[in-house]
Amino acid sequence: MDELRFWKKACAVFLLCAAAAITSSAQTFTTLANFNGTNGDGPFYMSLVQGADGNFYGTTSEGGAIGYGAVFKISSQGALMTVYSFDSDDGAYPYAGVLLATDGNLYGTTYLGGTHYTNGTIFKLTPQGTRTTLYNFDWTNGANPSAALIQGANGYIYGTTTLGGAVSPGTVFGLTPGGAVATLHSFGITDGAEPNGGWFRVPTGTSTGQPSTVGPTTMVRSLV
């Protein structure tokens, strides 16, 4: 009898899954735009964010006017525009997408490029396309950020680097609204290494201190 109940439940679950699959297959898929290299290439690392103007913003890891990646925006109707193309000196290969901060600007990182070519940068970009390099990683304070940034309740922006730091297998850093950067933690193998994922802010958590004193107590670190 127990075995019969098990198979009845299994069949019910199977029918439910089949019905869901049939329903989802009936949805219409529309290609809004195609990247061709000159307008970007490789937009597959991070999701899009929607700006206050209703457009969606994202990054391509390569391509653009020079080939080192780009920030783009696209409307819901499919109008695609390159907002900024990187040239290596100002950053290269932005894997992490962009964060729409409360000040209305976009913030992001590049995996390579900047003053120390192999280490990457943190940048700010206005919706109109004016870019400012906020920070150049130099390995001792982190290198090669590849995860999305997150903004805390205190307005500070947080992120991770996959390499660099005191021991070299990556860091957690904080960025003030004024552009000052502090290393919050350097991983040392025994407590993790090479964090590819960003942070998740606990909905009930708050951060009130400076980046030099705010730690993981109000954030949940991704698996590394």
C-alpha positions in Angstrom: 0.0 0.0 0.0 2.8 2.4 0.9 4.5 1.6 -2.4 1.3 2.3 -4.3 0.9 5.7 -2.6 4.5 6.5 -3.5 3.9 5.8 -7.2 0.7 7.8 -7.2 2.6 10.8 -5.8 5.4 10.3 -8.3 2.9 10.3 -11.2 1.2 13.4 -9.9 4.5 15.2 -9.7 5.4 14.1 -13.2 2.1 15.3 -14.6 2.5 18.7 -12.8 6.0 19.1 -14.3 4.8 18.1 -17.7 2.0 20.6 -17.6 4.4 23.3 -16.5 6.7 22.4 -19.4 3.8 22.6 -21.9 2.8 26.0 -20.5 6.3 27.5 -20.6 6.9 26.2 -24.2 3.9 28.3 -25.4 5.6 31.5 -24.4 7.0 33.8 -27.1 10.7 34.4 -27.3 11.9 37.6 -29.1 15.5 38.5 -29.9 15.8 42.2 -29.1 19.4 42.8 -30.4 22.4 41.0 -31.7 26.0 41.8 -30.8 28.5 42.0 -33.6 31.8 42.7 -31.9 31.9 46.4 -32.7 28.9 47.0 -30.3 30.2 44.4 -27.8 30.9 40.8 -27.6 30.3 38.2 -24.8 27.4 39.6 -22.8 27.0 36.4 -20.8 28.5 36.8 -17.4 26.0 39.0 -15.5 22.3 40.0 -15.6 21.0 43.4 -16.7 19.9 46.3 -14.4 17.1 48.7 -15.2 17.9 52.4 -15.0 15.6 55.2 -13.9 15.1 56.0 -17.6 13.5 52.5 -18.2 16.4 51.2 -20.3 18.4 48.1 -19.3 22.2 48.4 -18.7 24.8 45.7 -18.9 28.4 44.9 -20.0 30.0 42.8 -22.6 33.2 41.1 -21.6 34.9 41.9 -24.9 34.2 43.8 -28.1 33.3 47.5 -28.3 35.1 50.2 -30.3 38.5 48.9 -29.2 37.9 45.3 -28.2 38.3 45.5 -24.4 34.6 45.4 -23.5 31.8 47.8 -23.3 28.8 49.1 -21.3 25.6 49.1 -23.2 22.0 50.1 -22.8 19.0 48.6 -24.5 15.3 49.6 -24.5 12.5 47.2 -24.1 11.9 47.6 -27.9 15.4 46.5 -28.7 17.2 49.8 -29.4 20.8 49.0 -28.5 23.4 51.7 -27.7 27.0 51.5 -26.6 27.4 53.8 -23.6 31.1 53.3 -23.2 33.9 51.3 -24.7 37.0 50.4 -22.6 40.5 50.9 -24.0 42.6 49.0 -21.5 44.2 52.0 -19.9 40.9 52.7 -18.2 40.0 49.0 -17.7 39.5 45.9 -19.7 37.1 43.0 -19.8 34.2 44.0 -17.5 32.8 40.6 -16.4 30.7 41.8 -13.5 27.9 43.9 -15.1 27.0 47.2 -13.5 25.3 48.3 -10.3 22.8 51.1 -10.4 23.5 53.0 -7.2 21.2 55.2 -5.3 23.0 58.3 -6.7 21.7 57.3 -10.2 25.2 56.4 -11.5 26.4 53.0 -12.7 29.3 51.3 -10.9 31.3 48.4 -12.0 34.7 46.7 -12.2 37.0 45.4 -15.0 38.8 42.2 -14.6 42.0 43.6 -16.2 43.3 46.9 -17.3 44.0 50.2 -15.5 47.2 51.5 -14.2 48.4 48.0 -13.3 47.2 46.2 -16.5 46.8 42.7 -15.1 44.8 43.8 -11.9 41.7 45.6 -13.0 39.7 48.7 -11.9 36.6 50.1 -10.2 34.7 52.6 -12.4 31.7 55.0 -12.2 29.7 55.7 -15.3 26.9 58.3 -15.6 23.8 57.3 -17.7 25.1 59.7 -20.3 28.4 57.8 -20.6 30.9 59.9 -18.6 33.4 57.4 -17.1 35.5 57.9 -14.0 38.1 55.4 -12.8 37.6 55.3 -9.0 40.3 52.8 -8.2 43.2 50.8 -9.7 43.9 47.4 -8.1 47.6 46.7 -7.5 47.5 43.1 -6.3 48.4 44.0 -2.7 44.9 45.4 -2.2 43.2 42.8 -4.6 43.2 41.9 -8.2 40.9 40.7 -10.9 37.3 41.4 -9.7 34.8 39.3 -11.5 31.7 39.4 -9.3 28.8 41.9 -9.2 29.0 44.8 -6.8 26.4 45.4 -4.1 25.3 48.6 -2.3 24.8 48.5 1.5 22.1 50.3 3.5 24.8 52.9 4.5 25.4 53.8 0.8 28.8 52.1 0.6 29.5 49.7 -2.2 31.0 46.3 -1.6 32.7 43.7 -3.8 35.2 40.9 -4.1 38.4 40.2 -6.1 39.3 36.7 -7.2 43.0 37.2 -6.5 45.5 39.5 -4.7 45.4 40.7 -1.1 47.7 40.0 1.8 48.0 36.3 1.0 46.9 36.5 -2.7 43.7 34.3 -3.0 41.3 37.3 -3.1 39.8 40.0 -1.0 36.6 41.7 0.1 36.6 45.5 -0.4 34.4 48.5 0.4 34.0 51.7 -1.5 32.8 55.0 0.0 30.5 57.4 -2.0 33.6 59.6 -2.3 35.6 56.9 -4.0 37.9 55.8 -1.1 38.5 52.0 -1.1 39.4 49.8 1.9 40.3 46.1 2.0 37.9 44.5 4.5 39.3 41.0 4.3 42.1 39.1 2.6 41.4 35.4 2.1 44.1 33.0 3.2 43.1 29.6 1.8 41.9 28.2 5.1 39.0 30.7 5.2 38.3 30.6 1.4 40.0 31.5 -1.8 39.2 33.1 -5.2 35.7 34.4 -4.5 33.9 34.5 -7.9 30.6 35.5 -6.4 29.5 38.8 -4.9 27.7 39.5 -1.6 24.1 39.2 -0.6 22.7 41.8 1.7 20.5 40.4 4.4 17.1 42.3 4.1 17.0 43.1 7.8 20.7 43.8 8.1 22.1 47.3 8.4 25.6 48.8 7.9 26.4 52.0 9.6 30.2 52.2 9.9 33.0 53.1 7.5 34.3 50.5 5.1 37.4 50.1 7.2 35.2 48.9 10.1 32.2 47.4 8.5 32.7 43.6 8.2 30.8 40.5 7.2 28.4 40.7 10.2 25.7 42.3 8.1 26.5 40.6 4.8 26.5 37.0 3.7 29.6 36.0 1.7 29.0 33.8 -1.3 30.6 30.3 -1.5 34.2 30.4 -2.6 
